[in-house]
Amino acid sequence: MKQKSREIRALLAALRERHYHFVTPTPATHARVLANRKKRYAVDLRDVFGWSLPFAPEAIDAALLTTLRDNNLLDEEGGRFRSRVRVSTLDDDLFAHSAFPTTQNDAVFFGPDSYRFVRFLQQTLPALLPRKRLVDIGAGSGVGAITAARVTQARAILTDINPLALSFAYANWSEAAPGEADFVECSGLSGVTGDVDLIIANPPYIADPDHRAYRDGGGMHGGELSFTWAHQAARRLERGGAFLLYTGSAIVNGEDKLKAALFDALSGFDITYREIDPDVFGEELEREDYADVDRIAVVGLVAVKR
Ligand SMILES: C[S@@+](CC[C@H](N)C(=O)[O-])C[C@H]1O[C@@H](n2cnc3c(N)ncnc32)[C@H](O)[C@@H]1O
């Protein structure tokens, strides 16, 4: 984990020096933008590290090319290069994640959900202070843990089932430097020991036929993993402990079944639950297994144990 993360940090430092900025859109928007521009090769840093376009060696400065080469971050395709890593900005931070398209099973996620997750945490955490030890389940790039650690000053534990995600998270965390953290490769909370008083999560919430770890939320139209993590959080937290879940819920015939399941899993908690966005990833509804779904809503749940 540490070797890979050293390589990624070298790139983040080089991009910070060059005042790089890029906000990552959804995969569907990304594909449309590339199609609209009919651009085949990168001409600037945003093309290389944001739009993941192939590039000729002269498209970037020699020092940056050396950083990419020395740190094993390049693929070569017919005399052109392609960065294996994408980099996005959120406020003053840089986040490394996987290049587009994220077709591999171990792709490291960062996208519009990450931006919304961060805003959800920033809005809800100030009312829950103080906190001593937090867990970000399925931390991915580490963006949620970094945000929560800054707001709460709590020690963080970042878990993920994908070891590559933990390498990226370690690099992003080290660059952002919000405090002390542990990185645990495990499913859910299974590898976390000791007391925790805050659990946050942005789980996969799509029923993904390709079963990619960053995307596939399992049964219940992708809601199963959210339910499982809520169950685990309910068992782990003591009185006053808080669980913050940002997730997607497939609304079927006007009914939010995930909401009912989460309230059930979190009996004994004071809960607030609201829709953050009524309609995301509408293109998923073209699939047969979503035929009975009205819409996918993004929801935010805050649960505090009584
Ligand atoms: C939608 S991504 C969110 C990443 C990050 N929290 C964010 O907000 O950008 C979901 C993450 O959960 C991880 N994941 C999937 N199944 C998991 C499991 N059973 N246990 C722990 N992590 C898991 C994935 O590898 C991925 O990094």
The ligand as a Tripos MOL2 file, in Angstrom:
@<TRIPOS>MOLECULE
LIG
   27    29     1     0     0
SMALL
NO_CHARGES

@<TRIPOS>ATOM
      1 C1        -19.3370    4.4530   -4.0940 C.3       1 LIG1
      2 S1        -17.7070    4.1260   -3.5600 S.3       1 LIG1
      3 C2        -17.5310    5.4730   -2.3880 C.3       1 LIG1
      4 C3        -16.1030    5.8180   -2.0860 C.3       1 LIG1
      5 C4        -15.9320    7.0220   -1.1600 C.3       1 LIG1
      6 N1        -16.5270    6.7360    0.1400 N.3       1 LIG1
      7 C5        -16.5150    8.2640   -1.7560 C.2       1 LIG1
      8 O1        -17.4760    8.7980   -1.1740 O.co2     1 LIG1
      9 O2        -16.0310    8.7300   -2.7780 O.co2     1 LIG1
     10 C6        -17.9410    2.7120   -2.5210 C.3       1 LIG1
     11 C7        -16.6690    2.1230   -1.9030 C.3       1 LIG1
     12 O3        -17.0330    0.9900   -1.1020 O.3       1 LIG1
     13 C8        -16.0760   -0.0550   -1.2710 C.3       1 LIG1
     14 N2        -16.7180   -1.3330   -0.9240 N.ar      1 LIG1
     15 C9        -17.5660   -2.0940   -1.6770 C.ar      1 LIG1
     16 N3        -17.9620   -3.1740   -0.9850 N.ar      1 LIG1
     17 C10       -17.3760   -3.0990    0.2300 C.ar      1 LIG1
     18 C11       -17.4160   -3.9020    1.4020 C.ar      1 LIG1
     19 N4        -18.1510   -5.0100    1.4590 N.pl3     1 LIG1
     20 N5        -16.6850   -3.5090    2.4760 N.ar      1 LIG1
     21 C12       -15.9290   -2.3810    2.4470 C.ar      1 LIG1
     22 N6        -15.8500   -1.5840    1.3500 N.ar      1 LIG1
     23 C13       -16.5650   -1.9240    0.2730 C.ar      1 LIG1
     24 C14       -15.6560    0.0760   -2.7270 C.3       1 LIG1
     25 O4        -14.4110   -0.5630   -2.9670 O.3       1 LIG1
     26 C15       -15.6300    1.6070   -2.9080 C.3       1 LIG1
     27 O5        -14.3720    2.1300   -2.5830 O.3       1 LIG1
@<TRIPOS>BOND
     1     1     2 1
     2     2     3 1
     3     2    10 1
     4     3     4 1
     5     4     5 1
     6     5     6 1
     7     5     7 1
     8     7     8 2
     9     7     9 1
    10    10    11 1
    11    11    12 1
    12    11    26 1
    13    12    13 1
    14    13    14 1
    15    13    24 1
    16    14    15 ar
    17    14    23 ar
    18    15    16 ar
    19    16    17 ar
    20    17    18 ar
    21    17    23 ar
    22    18    19 1
    23    18    20 ar
    24    20    21 ar
    25    21    22 ar
    26    22    23 ar
    27    24    25 1
    28    24    26 1
    29    26    27 1
@<TRIPOS>SUBSTRUCTURE
     1 LIG1         1 GROUP 0 **** ****
